[in-house]
Amino acid sequence: MQTYRSINEIEKVEDSVLTIGTFDGVHAGHRDIIAKLKDYAAKKSLRDVVITFEPHPRTVVSDYDIKLLSTLEEKIKLLESLGVSNLLVINFTKEFSQQSSAEFIKNIICDKIGSKHIIIGHDHKFGKDRVGDEDELVKLGSSNGFSVEIVEPVFKKEKIVSSTQIRNALLNGEVELAAELLGRNYCFHGDVVKGVSRGTILGFPTANIEIRDSKKLIPQNGVYIVECKIKDQKVFGVMNIGVRPTFADTNRVIIEVHLIEFNEDIYGEEIEVSILKRLRDEKKFESKEELIYQIKRDKRKAVQYIGAIIN
């Protein structure tokens, strides 16, 4: 996949089919759009181009502190895995947001990129104050020589798949629902950093993880079964997200993973964590012994679950 980080980098090619969107999470609905983009490009012998924005437009046009389902680098990898040939990342600034829908189509799509056909999701909005919609795009297409295709929503659990729905699921700890809506397990990236070695003292050493992007959404506090990639290895584990209430030594949310049957030095290494299943809420225990007993139960459940999915 060719990735362009500036509008000035991409060549104008009229024989192109485009899709435009934030694509946060690259969820099941987005995947349907990408599949139609690839199919149309192949049938018509056109260049396929995905246009996305960085940073997330809502962080620029409002004060809303949105948490991301995918960082830009994660999004790039996901789109590449779906077979996208060309990705244009537009720097979304306050100035850029002031373009009307007609100005965006003329200045960016027609003058800089070129297009025979544009495929968009059912809820796509564009231009200043997001006033441009599918009807406006069809009109602009008629006057600028491109056709428009609107992709119907994807439904899961009788609800339309959306990034907002996925965020809410994760914030409620519903990671298996989020995985169904995403079409994959939710994951995040971070670095293994030194902690206070509390897990080692308890007999269950953990890798403390520092998230690389503070805007990345972290699920609700609790205990989860996870699959990790580290040093080109796949390792399963039990992850705790929370403030460790039994010890009351911090108010900061800490992410730590006990890696099962893994005993290598990984301080400073990058780690990818995919969340498979929620086990329970984080809770305060009355004693260290009670906590150790619960950790053993959590690990036993995790081993049983992992054994079931890999056999």
C-alpha positions in Angstrom: 0.0 0.0 0.0 1.2 3.5 -0.9 0.6 5.9 1.9 0.6 9.7 1.2 1.0 12.1 4.1 0.2 15.2 2.1 -2.2 16.1 -0.6 0.7 17.4 -2.6 2.3 14.0 -2.7 -0.4 12.2 -4.5 -0.6 12.2 -8.3 -3.9 13.4 -9.9 -5.4 10.4 -11.8 -8.9 10.8 -13.2 -9.4 7.1 -13.4 -9.8 6.7 -9.7 -12.4 5.4 -7.3 -12.4 7.0 -3.8 -13.8 6.6 -0.4 -13.6 9.2 2.3 -13.9 9.0 6.1 -12.3 9.0 9.5 -12.4 5.2 9.6 -11.8 5.1 13.4 -11.4 1.4 14.4 -11.8 0.2 10.8 -14.9 -1.7 12.0 -17.2 -4.0 10.2 -19.1 -1.2 8.5 -15.8 0.3 7.2 -14.7 -3.1 6.0 -17.8 -3.4 3.9 -17.0 0.0 2.3 -13.4 -1.0 1.6 -14.6 -4.3 0.0 -16.9 -2.4 -2.4 -14.1 0.0 -3.2 -11.7 -2.8 -4.1 -14.4 -4.6 -6.1 -15.4 -1.5 -8.1 -11.7 -0.7 -8.8 -11.0 -4.2 -10.1 -14.1 -4.3 -12.3 -13.5 -0.8 -13.8 -9.7 -0.9 -13.9 -9.5 2.2 -11.6 -7.0 3.3 -9.0 -8.5 2.8 -5.5 -7.8 5.5 -3.0 -8.9 5.8 0.7 -8.9 9.3 2.1 -8.7 9.8 5.8 -7.9 12.5 8.3 -5.4 13.1 11.1 -6.0 14.2 13.7 -9.6 13.1 14.3 -11.8 16.0 13.0 -13.8 16.1 16.2 -10.7 17.1 18.2 -10.2 20.1 15.9 -13.7 21.4 15.5 -14.8 20.9 19.1 -13.4 20.6 22.6 -14.6 17.0 22.8 -11.8 14.7 24.1 -12.5 11.8 21.9 -10.8 8.5 22.7 -9.6 6.6 19.6 -10.3 3.1 18.6 -7.3 3.1 16.3 -4.2 5.3 16.2 -3.0 6.5 12.8 -0.4 3.8 12.6 -2.9 1.1 13.6 -5.3 2.4 11.0 -2.7 2.3 8.3 -1.9 -1.4 9.1 -5.5 -2.3 9.2 -6.3 -0.7 5.8 -3.2 -2.3 4.3 -4.4 -5.7 5.6 -7.7 -5.1 3.7 -5.9 -4.7 0.4 -6.1 -0.9 0.0 -3.7 0.2 -2.7 -3.5 3.9 -1.9 -4.1 5.8 1.3 -4.1 9.6 1.6 -3.8 11.1 5.1 -5.0 14.7 5.1 -3.8 16.9 7.9 -7.1 18.1 9.4 -6.6 21.7 10.6 -9.0 24.4 11.7 -8.4 26.2 8.4 -9.1 23.0 6.4 -12.4 22.6 8.3 -13.6 25.9 7.1 -14.0 24.7 3.5 -17.6 24.3 2.3 -18.6 20.9 0.9 -18.4 22.3 -2.7 -14.9 23.8 -2.0 -13.7 20.4 -0.6 -14.9 18.5 -3.7 -13.4 21.1 -6.2 -10.1 21.9 -4.3 -9.2 18.5 -3.1 -11.1 15.8 -5.0 -11.3 17.3 -8.5 -8.2 19.5 -8.6 -5.7 17.3 -6.6 -6.8 13.7 -6.8 -9.3 13.0 -9.6 -12.2 10.6 -9.5 -14.7 8.7 -11.6 -16.6 7.3 -8.7 -16.9 7.9 -4.9 -18.1 5.4 -2.4 -19.2 6.6 1.0 -21.0 5.3 4.1 -24.7 6.0 4.7 -23.9 8.6 7.4 -21.0 10.4 5.8 -20.9 14.2 6.3 -18.4 16.6 4.9 -17.5 20.3 4.5 -17.8 23.2 7.0 -20.1 22.3 9.9 -20.6 18.9 8.3 -23.5 20.2 6.2 -22.6 18.2 3.1 -24.4 14.9 2.9 -25.1 12.1 0.4 -27.6 14.2 -1.6 -25.1 17.1 -1.8 -22.4 14.8 -2.9 -24.6 13.3 -5.7 -25.3 16.9 -6.9 -21.6 17.8 -6.9 -20.8 14.5 -8.7 -23.3 15.4 -11.5 -21.6 18.7 -12.0 -18.0 17.5 -11.7 -18.1 14.2 -13.7 -18.1 11.5 -11.0 -20.8 9.0 -9.8 -21.6 8.3 -6.2 -22.5 5.1 -4.4 -23.9 5.0 -0.9 -23.1 1.9 1.2 -25.9 0.8 3.5 -25.2 0.3 7.2 -24.0 -3.0 8.6 -26.2 -4.3 11.5 -25.0 -6.4 14.4 -27.4 -7.3 17.3 -30.1 -5.3 15.5 -28.1 -2.1 15.8 -26.1 -0.2 13.2 -22.3 -0.7 13.6 -20.6 2.6 14.5 -17.4 3.8 16.1 -19.6 5.3 18.9 -21.3 2.0 19.6 -17.9 0.3 19.9 -16.5 2.9 22.2 -19.5 2.5 24.5 -19.1 -1.2 24.5 -15.4 -1.0 25.5 -16.1 1.6 28.2 -18.7 -0.9 29.6 -16.2 -3.7 29.5 -18.1 -5.5 26.7 -15.0 -6.5 24.8 -16.6 -9.5 23.0 -19.4 -7.3 21.7 -16.8 -4.8 20.6 -14.9 -7.6 18.8 -18.1 -8.6 16.9 -18.7 -5.0 15.8 -15.0 -4.5 14.8 -14.7 -7.8 13.0 -11.5 -8.4 15.1 -10.4 -8.3 18.7 -9.8 -4.8 20.1 -6.1 -4.2 20.6 -3.6 -1.5 21.7 0.1 -1.0 21.6 2.5 0.1 24.3 5.9 -0.3 25.9 6.9 -2.6 28.8 8.1 -0.4 31.6 9.3 -1.0 35.1 6.7 -1.1 37.9 6.9 -1.7 41.6 7.3 -5.5 41.1 4.1 -6.1 43.2 3.2 -9.0 40.9 6.6 -10.7 41.4 6.2 -10.4 45.1 2.8 -12.1 44.9 4.2 -14.9 42.7 2.7 -13.6 39.5 5.1 -11.3 37.7 3.5 -8.8 35.4 4.5 -6.6 32.5 3.5 -3.1 33.2 2.4 -1.4 29.9 2.7 2.3 29.1 0.3 3.2 26.2 2.0 4.9 23.3 -0.9 7.3 22.5 -2.7 8.9 25.4 -5.8 9.4 23.1 -6.2 5.6 22.7 -9.3 4.2 24.3 -8.6 1.8 27.2 -11.6 -0.5 28.2 -13.3 -0.3 31.6 -11.2 -1.3 34.6 -11.2 -5.0 35.2 -9.5 -8.3 34.5 -9.3 -9.7 31.0 -7.9 -12.6 29.0 -5.5 -11.3 26.4 -3.2 -12.4 23.5 0.0 -10.5 23.2 2.6 -10.1 20.5 6.1 -9.4 21.8 9.5 -10.1 20.3 7.8 -11.7 17.3 6.1 -14.2 19.7 2.5 -14.8 20.5 1.8 -15.1 24.3 -1.4 -15.4 26.2 -2.0 -13.7 29.5 -4.2 -12.2 32.1 -4.5 -8.4 32.1 -5.6 -6.1 34.9 -6.6 -2.6 34.2 -7.2 -0.4 37.2 -5.8 1.3 40.3 -4.9 -1.8 42.4 -7.4 -1.0 45.2 -6.1 -3.8 47.5 -2.9 -1.8 48.0 -4.2 1.7 47.6 -0.8 2.9 46.4 -2.0 4.9 43.3 -4.9 6.7 41.8 -3.5 6.3 38.3 -4.9 3.6 36.0 -2.3 0.9 35.5 -2.2 -1.8 32.9 -0.3 -4.9 33.7 -0.3 -8.3 32.1 0.8 -11.7 33.6 2.1 -13.6 30.7 1.4 -17.3 30.9 4.4 -19.6 30.5 6.7 -16.8 29.6 9.8 -15.7 31.5 11.9 -13.5 29.3 13.3 -10.0 30.0 11.1 -7.7 28.0 11.7 -4.3 29.6 11.6 -1.6 26.9 10.1 -3.9 24.3 7.0 -2.9 22.3 3.9 -5.1 23.0 0.6 -5.5 21.2 -2.3 -6.5 23.4 -5.5 -8.0 21.9 -8.3 -8.4 24.3 -10.2 -11.7 24.1 -12.6 -11.9 27.1 -13.5 -10.0 30.3 -13.2 -12.1 33.4 -14.4 -9.8 36.2 -14.4 -6.3 37.7 -11.4 -5.0 39.6 -12.1 -5.3 43.3 -10.5 -4.7 46.7 -9.4 -7.8 48.7 -9.2 -7.9 52.4 -5.8 -9.6 52.4 -2.8 -10.5 50.3 -3.8 -14.2 50.6 -7.3 -13.5 49.3 -5.9 -11.7 46.3 -3.4 -14.5 45.5 -6.3 -17.0 45.6 -8.3 -14.9 43.2 -5.4 -14.5 40.8 -4.9 -18.2 40.7 -8.6 -18.6 39.9 -8.3 -16.0 37.1 -5.3 -17.7 35.6 -7.0 -21.1 35.7 -10.0 -19.7 33.9 -7.7 -18.1 31.3 -5.8 -21.3 30.7 -9.1 -23.2 30.2 -10.4 -20.5 27.8 -7.2 -20.4 25.8 -7.0 -24.2 25.6 -10.6 -24.2 24.2 -9.8 -21.7 21.4 -6.5 -23.1 20.2 -7.5 -26.8 20.2 
